[in-house]
Amino acid sequence: MTESTLLTWIIFLPLLGIPVVLLLPAAQKKAIRWAATIFSGLALLLGIQMLLQFDPSIAGMQMQHHLVWIRSFSIEYFVGVDGLSVLLIFLTVLISFIATIASWSIEKYLRGYFALLLLLETGMLGTFCSLDMFLFYVFWEVMLLPMYFLIGIWGGPRKEYAAIKFFLYTLFGSVLMLLAVIALYYNSSPATLVDGTPTLHTFNIVKLITENDFATKAPLLGIQFSHLIFILLFIGFAIKIPMVPFHTWLPDAHVEAPTPISVILAGILLKMGGYGILRFNFGILPEATQWAAPGMALFGAISIVYGAFVCLAQKDLKKMIAYSSVSHMGFVLLGISAFTAQGIVGGVFQMFTHGLISPMLFLIAGVIYDRAHHREIEGFGGLAYQMPEYTGLTGLAFMASLGLPALCGFISEFLVFVGAFPTYRLLTIFSALAVIITAAYYLWAMQRMFLGKLNEKYAGLPDLTWRERITLYPLAALIVIIGIFPGPALNLVNKTLMTLLAVFKG
């Protein structure tokens, strides 16, 4: 396959914007905002080009850029895209661009804020594109510090606590991942670098998948090697999903983070957990994945139902939305662990659709917070009369999240249920109860916030501004379009996922 630099440009364009932002005078706030928006927008345009160039009939990697990086340690710069990553890369550039526009409301330390935001975008894109384990780990860690400072400096009253909690949880998972990466490297078969140089071991993810069988390796610490490595990787990725019981960092991070950072956190960062499980655990360790599948499904079902019930008890709108992510990401685990075509496609599609819906929900929470300076659901009432446009978009986002037909959230959840039912009937029925609970907490929130008599305290609240419309309407349009015409998006992922699934059916 011919080499392409398109993905490299997508990854590093935001990084090129950092010196531009930092060199601008601090007083020129408008110029700083525009510079960051332009570089993020250019990455979005290239992401759209990638989407148009992607051939859904090819199961393997496309648009590869493959170079030797550190020869003495068999480390390569190797990036590519397949059906597993194509929608997530597009989602990253889209949500990052929307978050950059939403960040125009930030007023303090603008140069530092936008520089960290652009660095975070590069880290996220690099993670989804990397096909070398060492490179993947570098990009994975690059995301950690920008997110820590973006929460810790620009967050709410308990920002330091939330930032430290996020850092410690993620770092713990990263250490386990690092141990697994090192173990996989030293137990890999001899290989050759892209320039033909022979090596004893490899970080190349494609070769680890196609040329290695880790199920036959000698036990490590008295545990079967592939099972131990699976557990180390799975915990690292489960923290990021976040799966119950590793989820407790998420509500604090969401509530304290500024709105644009909550948008990125829910829209993109959580998807890296599901992506990592499919790329590493499923791809490299299929035997261990089959061994662990019932446990994954169980934890997925628990996350779905637990998250929904906790949402029902929330009084803070943003916290309710945060816990809804715990519930909805549980569908990913349930779907992919069923080893059925509908299940795995539904799980991957759930990552994409949740990546559209949850950013819209957090933007909606940010709109009302900017006006009322609180997010207490009980503190409103009758907003439909004062803010009809805002009410309509909120209703659309709520309905999409609870899985109303003709909206994108329904497609992914339906596929997960259809795919998981033949394999895990009781868990699927148990998980389906969460759909009722989800409808309950969203409809109850709608009733308390928008219906009834208008609270006179908020009689002067303005409806949406043009900046808010620019961030909300593209997401609303995609939610409706993909809900009605899911075929093109599903076709992008189908070939790769069926090839991945064939390993488990063989």
C-alpha positions in Angstrom: 0.0 0.0 0.0 1.3 3.4 -0.8 2.5 5.6 2.0 0.5 8.6 3.0 1.3 11.6 5.2 -2.3 12.6 5.7 -2.7 11.1 9.1 0.6 12.7 10.2 -0.7 16.1 9.2 -3.9 15.5 11.0 -2.1 14.5 14.2 0.4 17.3 14.3 -1.5 20.3 12.8 -2.8 21.2 16.2 0.7 21.0 17.6 1.9 23.5 15.0 -0.6 25.9 16.4 0.9 26.0 19.9 3.9 28.3 19.1 1.6 30.6 17.2 -0.8 30.9 20.1 2.1 31.3 22.6 3.9 34.0 20.6 0.8 36.2 20.3 0.6 39.0 22.9 -1.6 38.1 25.9 -3.7 41.2 25.4 -4.8 40.1 21.9 -7.4 37.7 23.1 -9.4 37.6 19.9 -6.3 36.7 17.9 -5.4 33.9 20.3 -8.9 32.5 20.0 -8.9 32.7 16.2 -5.4 31.1 15.9 -6.4 28.1 18.0 -9.7 27.8 16.1 -8.0 27.9 12.7 -5.5 25.2 13.5 -8.2 23.0 15.0 -10.4 23.7 12.0 -7.6 22.7 9.6 -7.3 19.3 11.4 -11.1 18.9 10.9 -10.9 19.6 7.2 -8.1 17.0 6.8 -10.2 14.6 8.9 -13.1 15.0 6.5 -10.7 14.3 3.6 -9.6 11.2 5.4 -13.2 10.1 5.7 -13.8 10.6 2.0 -10.6 8.8 1.0 -11.2 5.8 3.3 -12.2 2.6 1.4 -14.7 0.6 3.5 -14.2 -2.5 1.4 -10.6 -2.9 2.8 -10.4 -4.6 6.2 -6.7 -3.7 6.9 -4.8 -0.5 7.5 -5.0 2.4 5.1 -3.2 5.7 4.7 -0.1 4.2 6.5 2.9 6.4 7.3 5.7 4.1 8.4 9.3 5.2 9.4 12.0 3.9 11.7 12.1 6.1 14.8 14.5 4.6 17.4 16.3 1.8 15.6 18.3 0.5 18.6 15.0 -0.3 20.5 13.0 -1.4 17.4 10.7 1.6 17.8 8.9 2.9 14.7 6.7 5.9 13.8 3.8 3.9 12.4 0.3 5.3 11.9 -2.7 4.1 10.0 -6.4 3.9 10.0 -8.9 1.1 9.6 -12.6 0.6 10.3 -12.0 0.5 14.1 -10.4 3.9 14.2 -11.8 5.9 11.3 -15.0 7.1 13.0 -13.1 7.9 16.2 -10.5 9.9 14.4 -13.2 11.9 12.7 -15.0 12.3 16.0 -11.8 13.6 17.6 -11.2 16.4 15.1 -14.9 17.3 15.1 -15.4 17.5 18.9 -12.0 19.2 19.3 -13.1 21.9 16.9 -16.4 22.4 18.6 -14.7 22.5 22.0 -12.3 25.2 20.7 -15.2 27.4 19.6 -16.9 26.7 23.0 -13.7 27.9 24.6 -14.1 31.4 23.4 -15.9 32.0 26.7 -12.7 31.4 28.6 -11.2 34.7 29.8 -8.1 34.0 31.9 -4.7 32.7 30.8 -5.8 32.3 27.2 -2.5 31.4 25.7 -1.8 28.6 28.2 -5.4 27.3 27.9 -5.4 27.1 24.1 -1.9 25.7 23.9 -2.9 22.9 26.3 -6.1 22.3 24.3 -4.1 21.9 21.0 -1.6 19.6 22.7 -4.5 17.5 24.1 -5.9 17.2 20.5 -2.6 16.0 19.2 -2.4 13.4 22.0 -5.9 12.1 21.3 -5.4 11.9 17.5 -2.0 10.1 17.9 -3.5 7.5 20.2 -6.2 6.5 17.7 -3.7 6.5 14.8 -0.7 4.7 16.4 0.2 1.2 15.2 3.4 0.9 17.3 2.9 0.1 21.0 5.6 2.5 22.2 4.2 5.3 20.0 0.7 4.5 21.3 1.9 4.8 24.9 3.7 8.1 24.3 0.5 9.7 22.8 -1.6 8.1 25.6 0.6 9.8 28.2 0.7 13.1 26.3 -3.0 13.5 27.0 -2.6 13.2 30.8 -0.8 16.5 31.6 -2.9 18.8 29.5 -6.1 17.4 30.9 -4.7 17.7 34.4 -3.9 21.4 34.0 -7.0 22.2 32.1 -9.1 20.9 35.0 -6.8 22.1 37.7 -6.4 25.7 36.6 -9.6 26.5 34.7 -12.0 24.3 36.6 -14.6 24.9 39.4 -14.3 25.3 43.2 -12.9 21.7 43.8 -10.8 21.7 40.7 -7.5 20.7 42.4 -9.1 17.6 44.0 -10.8 16.6 40.7 -7.6 17.1 38.7 -5.4 15.1 41.1 -8.0 12.3 41.3 -8.1 12.1 37.5 -4.3 12.1 37.3 -3.9 9.4 39.9 -6.5 7.1 38.4 -5.2 7.5 34.9 -1.6 7.1 36.0 -2.4 3.9 37.8 -3.9 2.5 34.7 -0.9 3.7 32.6 1.6 1.9 34.8 -0.3 -1.4 34.4 -0.4 -0.7 30.6 3.3 0.0 30.5 4.1 -3.3 32.3 1.9 -5.1 29.7 3.6 -3.4 26.8 7.1 -4.3 28.0 6.0 -7.9 28.6 4.5 -8.2 25.1 7.6 -6.7 23.6 10.0 -9.2 25.2 7.8 -12.1 24.4 7.2 -11.2 20.8 8.8 -13.0 17.9 11.7 -11.7 15.8 10.6 -9.2 13.2 12.0 -6.7 10.8 11.7 -2.9 10.8 10.1 -1.1 7.9 13.6 -0.6 6.3 14.4 -4.3 6.5 16.5 -4.2 9.6 16.1 -7.5 11.6 15.1 -7.2 15.3 14.7 -9.7 18.1 11.4 -8.2 19.3 8.8 -5.8 18.0 6.4 -3.0 19.1 4.6 -3.2 15.8 0.9 -3.8 16.7 0.1 -5.3 13.3 2.8 -7.9 13.6 1.9 -8.6 17.2 -1.6 -9.5 16.0 -0.7 -11.5 12.9 2.7 -13.1 13.7 2.4 -13.9 17.5 0.5 -16.3 19.6 0.8 -15.3 23.3 -1.5 -18.0 24.5 1.4 -20.5 24.2 3.9 -18.4 26.3 5.2 -19.7 29.6 3.2 -18.6 32.7 4.3 -15.4 34.5 4.0 -15.1 38.3 2.1 -18.4 38.3 -0.6 -17.0 35.9 -1.1 -17.9 32.3 0.9 -15.2 30.4 -1.9 -14.1 28.0 -4.5 -13.9 30.9 -2.2 -11.8 33.1 -1.4 -9.4 30.2 -5.1 -9.2 29.4 -5.9 -8.2 33.0 -3.2 -5.5 33.1 -4.3 -4.0 29.8 -8.0 -4.3 30.6 -7.8 -2.5 34.0 -5.9 0.4 32.3 -8.5 0.7 29.6 -11.5 0.1 31.9 -10.4 3.1 34.0 -10.7 5.3 31.0 -14.1 3.9 29.8 -14.9 4.3 32.9 -16.2 0.9 34.1 -17.7 0.3 37.5 -15.9 0.2 40.0 -13.2 2.3 38.3 -15.6 5.2 37.5 -15.4 7.4 40.6 -12.9 9.9 39.1 -15.4 10.8 36.3 -18.2 12.7 38.0 -15.7 14.9 39.9 -13.7 15.6 36.7 -16.8 16.4 34.8 -18.4 18.6 37.4 -15.3 20.7 38.0 -13.9 20.9 34.5 -14.9 23.9 32.3 -17.6 23.0 29.8 -15.3 22.6 26.7 -13.1 20.2 28.6 -16.1 18.2 29.8 -17.1 18.0 26.1 -13.7 16.5 25.1 -13.6 14.2 28.2 -17.0 12.7 27.4 -16.8 12.9 23.7 -13.4 11.5 23.1 -11.3 10.4 26.1 -13.8 7.8 27.3 -13.8 6.2 23.9 -10.1 5.4 24.2 -10.9 2.7 26.7 -13.2 0.8 24.4 -10.8 1.4 21.5 -7.8 0.1 23.5 -9.7 -3.1 24.5 -10.6 -3.8 20.8 -7.1 -2.9 19.4 -5.0 -4.6 22.1 -7.0 -7.2 24.1 -9.1 -8.4 21.2 -6.5 -8.1 18.5 -3.4 -9.3 20.3 -4.9 -11.6 23.0 -7.9 -13.3 21.4 -7.7 -16.5 23.6 -7.6 -14.4 26.8 -10.4 -12.3 25.5 -12.7 -15.3 25.1 -11.7 -16.4 28.6 -12.6 -13.0 30.1 -15.7 -12.2 27.9 -18.3 -13.3 30.5 -16.7 -11.0 33.1 -16.6 -8.1 30.6 -20.3 -8.6 29.9 -21.1 -8.7 33.6 -19.2 -5.5 34.4 -20.8 -3.9 31.3 -24.3 -4.7 32.5 -23.6 -3.5 36.0 -22.3 -0.2 34.7 -25.4 0.2 32.5 -27.9 -0.3 35.3 -25.8 1.3 38.2 -25.1 4.4 36.2 -28.8 4.8 35.3 -30.0 4.5 38.9 -27.4 6.9 40.1 -28.5 9.4 37.5 -32.1 9.2 38.9 -30.8 10.5 42.2 -28.8 13.5 40.9 -29.8 17.1 41.5 -26.9 18.6 39.5 -27.5 18.6 35.8 -23.9 18.1 34.9 -23.4 15.3 37.4 -26.5 13.6 36.0 -25.0 13.8 32.5 -21.6 12.5 33.8 -23.2 9.4 35.4 -25.2 8.8 32.2 -21.8 8.3 30.4 -21.0 5.5 32.9 -24.3 3.9 31.9 -24.0 4.3 28.2 -20.4 3.2 27.9 -21.4 0.0 29.6 -23.2 -0.9 26.3 -19.8 -1.0 24.6 -18.5 -3.7 27.0 -21.7 -5.7 26.7 -21.8 -5.5 22.9 -18.2 -6.4 22.1 -18.1 -9.3 24.6 -20.9 -11.1 22.9 -18.7 -12.0 19.8 -21.6 -11.5 17.4 -21.7 -9.2 14.4 -24.4 -7.0 15.7 -22.8 -6.8 19.1 -19.4 -5.7 18.1 -20.7 -3.3 15.5 -23.1 -1.9 18.0 -20.4 -1.5 20.6 -18.2 0.5 18.3 -21.1 2.5 16.9 -22.1 3.2 20.5 -18.7 4.9 21.1 -19.3 7.1 18.0 -23.0 8.0 18.8 -22.2 8.7 22.5 -19.4 10.8 21.2 -22.0 13.0 19.5 -24.7 13.0 22.1 -22.7 13.5 25.3 -20.8 16.6 24.1 -24.1 18.2 23.1 -25.5 17.4 26.6 -22.5 19.0 28.3 -22.7 22.1 26.0 -26.4 22.4 27.1 -25.4 22.2 30.8 -22.8 24.9 30.1 -25.3 27.2 28.5 -27.6 27.3 31.5 -24.7 27.5 33.9 -23.3 30.6 32.1 -26.7 32.3 32.6 -27.9 31.1 36.0 -24.5 30.3 37.6 -25.8 27.0 39.0 -26.9 23.7 37.6 -29.5 22.6 40.2 -32.3 20.9 38.3 -34.8 21.8 41.0 -33.9 25.4 40.8 -35.4 26.1 37.4 -38.9 25.7 36.1 -40.8 26.9 33.0 -37.7 27.6 31.0 -39.6 26.5 27.9 -41.4 29.8 27.8 -38.3 31.9 28.3 -35.8 29.9 26.2 -37.7 27.9 23.6 -34.8 27.2 21.2 -32.6 26.0 24.1 -35.5 23.8 25.3 -35.9 22.2 21.9 -32.3 21.3 21.6 -32.2 20.0 25.1 -35.2 17.8 24.4 -33.5 16.5 21.3 -30.3 15.6 23.2 -32.2 14.0 26.0 -34.3 11.9 23.6 -31.2 10.8 21.6 -29.5 9.8 24.9 -32.4 7.7 26.1 -32.5 5.9 22.7 -35.5 7.3 20.9 -36.0 5.7 17.4 -34.8 7.9 14.5 -32.0 9.4 16.6 -28.5 7.9 16.5 -28.5 6.6 20.1 -31.3 4.1 19.3 -29.3 2.5 16.5 -26.2 1.6 18.6 -28.2 0.4 21.6 -30.5 -1.7 19.5 -27.6 -3.4 17.8 -26.0 -4.1 21.2 -29.2 -5.7 22.6 -29.8 -7.8 19.4 -26.1 -8.8 19.4 -25.8 -9.6 23.1 -29.1 -11.4 23.6 -28.1 -14.8 22.0 -25.0 -14.9 24.2 -26.0 -13.3 27.5 -29.8 -13.4 27.7 -30.2 -12.7 31.4 -27.6 -9.8 31.3 -29.3 -8.3 28.3 -32.7 -8.4 29.9 -31.2 -6.9 33.1 -29.5 -4.2 31.0 -32.7 -3.4 29.1 -34.2 -2.3 32.4 -31.8 0.7 32.3 -33.7 2.0 29.2 -36.7 2.6 31.4 -34.7 4.3 34.1 -32.9 6.4 31.5 -36.2 7.7 30.2 -37.3 8.4 33.8 -34.4 10.6 34.8 -34.4 12.5 31.5 -38.1 13.1 31.5 -38.1 14.1 35.1 -35.3 16.5 34.5 -37.2 18.0 31.5 -40.3 18.4 33.7 -38.5 20.2 36.5 -36.4 22.5 34.3 -38.7 23.4 31.4 -42.3 22.8 32.3 -44.7 24.4 34.8 -44.7 28.0 35.9 -41.6 30.1 35.0 -39.4 31.0 37.9 -39.5 34.8 38.0 -35.9 34.8 38.9 -35.0 33.7 35.4 -37.5 35.8 33.5 -34.8 37.7 31.8 -32.6 34.8 30.7 -31.6 35.2 27.0 -31.9 32.3 24.6 -29.0 30.9 22.6 -26.2 33.1 21.2 -24.7 32.5 17.8 -21.6 31.0 19.3 -23.7 28.5 21.2 -25.7 27.7 18.0 -22.5 27.0 16.1 -21.5 24.4 18.7 -24.9 22.8 19.2 -26.6 22.6 15.8 -23.9 20.6 13.9 -24.1 17.9 16.6 -27.9 18.0 16.5 -27.9 17.6 12.7 -25.5 14.6 12.9 -27.6 13.0 15.6 -30.7 13.2 13.4 -29.0 12.3 10.1 -27.2 9.3 11.4 -30.3 8.2 13.3 -32.2 8.1 10.0 -29.4 7.0 7.7 -26.9 5.0 9.7 -25.9 2.9 6.7 -22.9 4.9 5.5 -21.3 5.1 9.0 -21.9 1.4 9.7 -20.4 0.5 6.4 -17.1 2.2 7.4 -16.6 -0.1 10.4 -18.2 -3.3 9.2 -15.4 -4.9 7.1 -12.7 -4.4 9.8 -14.9 -5.6 12.6 -16.0 -8.7 10.8 -12.4 -9.6 10.1 -11.6 -9.1 13.8 -14.6 -11.2 14.8 -13.6 -14.0 12.4 -10.7 -14.9 14.7 -13.1 -15.8 17.5 -15.4 -17.8 15.2 -12.5 -19.7 13.6 
